[in-house]
Amino acid sequence: MTAEHLLAVLYNHDGVGFSVSEGRLRVEAPRGVLTKPIREALGLLKSDVLRLLSVVEEYRSLLGSEAVSLDAQARLIDELGPALATAVRDAVERQHQPDSSPVRDHDGLPKASRRHPPKTR
């Protein structure tokens, strides 16, 4: 697995976030996303992941600007690779869409999908 593929896989999940502080990589993700193989790959590819995350941040800021230089965008897509660039773009778009999550009951189940127990006689 390459660092580009690894980050593309992670960016395709909602709720995954990265932070870097003093050379330490921190990944926050919903339960079940950071499997043992993913954690091992992050450890093995850490330097490449850190380099790519700086490019990802540059690309994310470019996506948020109104005046987008096609040359700059092409350069960043070339550095990230098409799969990672697409995953980052999709993640940015998901963050800017209104929340369409279902209304939930007190027990956390979506109201629309609640199934009532069968009636007993």
C-alpha positions in Angstrom: 0.0 0.0 0.0 1.3 3.5 -0.9 0.9 6.6 1.3 -1.4 8.0 -1.4 -3.7 5.0 -1.4 -3.7 4.9 2.4 -4.8 8.5 2.7 -7.4 8.1 0.0 -8.9 5.2 1.9 -9.0 7.2 5.1 -10.4 10.4 3.4 -13.2 8.3 2.0 -14.6 7.8 5.5 -16.6 10.6 7.2 -15.2 11.8 10.5 -11.5 11.1 9.8 -9.2 14.0 10.8 -5.4 14.4 10.8 -3.2 16.7 12.9 0.6 17.0 13.1 2.4 18.4 16.1 6.2 18.4 16.5 6.5 15.6 13.9 3.8 13.5 15.6 1.0 12.3 13.5 -2.4 12.0 15.1 -5.4 10.4 13.4 -8.9 10.7 14.7 -11.5 8.4 13.2 -14.7 6.7 14.0 -14.5 3.3 15.6 -13.6 0.5 13.2 -11.8 2.7 10.6 -8.3 2.4 12.0 -7.9 -1.3 11.7 -4.6 -3.0 12.6 -3.4 -3.1 8.9 -4.2 0.6 8.6 -2.4 1.5 11.8 0.6 -0.6 10.7 0.7 1.1 7.3 0.5 4.6 9.0 3.6 3.6 11.0 5.5 2.3 8.1 4.6 5.2 5.7 4.7 8.0 8.3 7.2 10.2 6.5 5.4 9.9 3.2 2.0 10.5 4.9 3.4 13.6 6.7 4.7 15.0 3.3 1.4 14.3 1.6 -0.6 15.9 4.4 1.1 19.2 3.8 0.2 18.9 0.1 -3.4 17.9 1.1 -3.7 21.1 3.3 -2.5 23.2 0.4 -5.0 21.5 -1.9 -7.9 21.9 0.6 -7.1 25.7 0.9 -7.0 25.9 -2.9 -10.4 24.2 -3.1 -11.8 26.7 -0.7 -10.6 29.8 -2.6 -12.7 31.4 -5.3 -9.7 32.2 -7.6 -8.3 28.8 -8.5 -5.2 28.7 -10.6 -5.5 25.7 -12.9 -1.7 25.3 -12.9 -1.6 25.2 -9.1 -4.5 22.7 -9.0 -2.9 20.5 -11.7 0.4 20.5 -9.8 -1.2 19.5 -6.5 -3.3 16.8 -8.2 -0.1 15.5 -9.8 1.6 15.4 -6.4 -1.3 13.8 -4.6 -2.3 11.4 -7.3 -5.8 11.3 -8.8 -7.4 8.9 -6.2 -6.2 11.0 -3.2 -7.1 14.3 -4.9 -10.6 13.0 -5.5 -11.0 11.7 -2.0 -9.9 15.0 -0.5 -12.2 17.0 -2.8 -15.1 14.7 -1.9 -14.3 15.1 1.8 -14.3 18.9 1.5 -17.6 18.8 -0.3 -19.1 16.6 2.4 -18.0 19.0 5.0 -19.8 21.9 3.2 -23.1 20.1 2.6 -25.9 20.7 5.1 -26.3 17.9 7.7 -28.8 15.4 6.3 -28.5 13.0 9.2 -31.8 11.6 10.3 -33.6 12.8 13.4 -32.9 10.4 16.2 -34.9 9.2 19.2 -33.6 9.2 22.7 -32.0 5.8 22.2 -30.1 6.9 19.1 -32.1 5.1 16.5 -33.2 7.0 13.4 -37.0 7.7 13.7 -37.6 6.7 10.1 -36.1 3.3 10.5 -37.5 2.4 13.9 -39.1 -1.0 13.8 -41.8 -1.6 16.3 -41.8 -5.0 18.0 -44.5 -7.4 16.8 -47.7 -7.2 18.7 -48.3 -10.0 21.1 -51.7 -11.6 21.5 
